[in-house]
Amino acid sequence: MPLYQATGDEPLCLTCTYHADNTCTFPKRPLAMDCTLYTDVRKQLLVARPGYTGSFRLQAWVKRKAGLLALIGLVLISLLLVLLR
């Protein structure tokens, strides 16, 4: 388990994600100079969320609805076979 330590006089809590969203349970909060739970809020702001394209959304929808689409396909094939006889 990594131990993060402050390099200057500023406590780690000022730049910690858990302090920012008020979910920190560390007993030394808000003046912790060392912490095992630390995640830098500035680094998380730089991470871009992936953009979902239309084709990705369509693929995800098809995966979620695969059973329903298979059932509809079977019904259509059955109707086609009945109509052709």
N, C-alpha and C positions, 0 to 999 in steps of 0.2 A: 504494500500500500504506500503510495508516494506521500511524502510530507512536503507541502508547499510552504515556503517561508517568504515573508516580506523582505524586500531588499533595502528599502529606505525607512523613513519614519511613518509612512502611511500604512495603516492596517490593511490586511487583505480584504476585509469585509466591504470596503468601499467599492471594490471592483468585482465582487463575487456575485454570480447569478442568484445563488440561494438567498443572499442578503437583499438583493433587489426585489425578488418576488415574495419575500418574507416567509420562506419555507425553511430557513436555517434553524437547526436545533443545537448547534455547537455551543457549549457553555461559555466560551470566551468571547462570543459575539457581543458587541460590534467592534471590539478592539483586538481581535485575534491577529497576531503577527505570524502564526504558523497554523496550518489547517490541513486536514486530510481530505476534506470535501470540496476544496476550492475549484471553481471553474470560472474562468475569466469572461465576464460579460462582454468585453470589447472584442474578443475573438469570436463569440457567437454572433455578434452583429455583422461580422464580415462574411460569414458563411451564407451563401445564397441558396435559397430554396429552389429545388428543381421546378422548371416550368413544365406543365403537363400539356402535351400536344393533343390535337384532336384524335390522331390515330392511337395514341396511348390510352386515351379515355375510352375509345371504341373497343380496343382490345380488353381492357379491364371490364367493361360492361358485358362483353361476350363471355368472358370467363365466369362472371358472376351469374349470368343467365344461361349457362350452357345446358342445363337440364331442361329448362323451358323451351329453348330453341330446338333441342333434339325432339321433344314431344311434339312441337308444332311441325317439325319436318316429317315425323312419322305420320301425323294426321294428313298432311298435304300429300304425301306419297300414297297413302291409303285412298284418299279421295280421287287422286289421279288414276289409280289402278281400277277403281270402281267405275269411273266415267269412261275409261277406254274399253271396257268389256261390253 
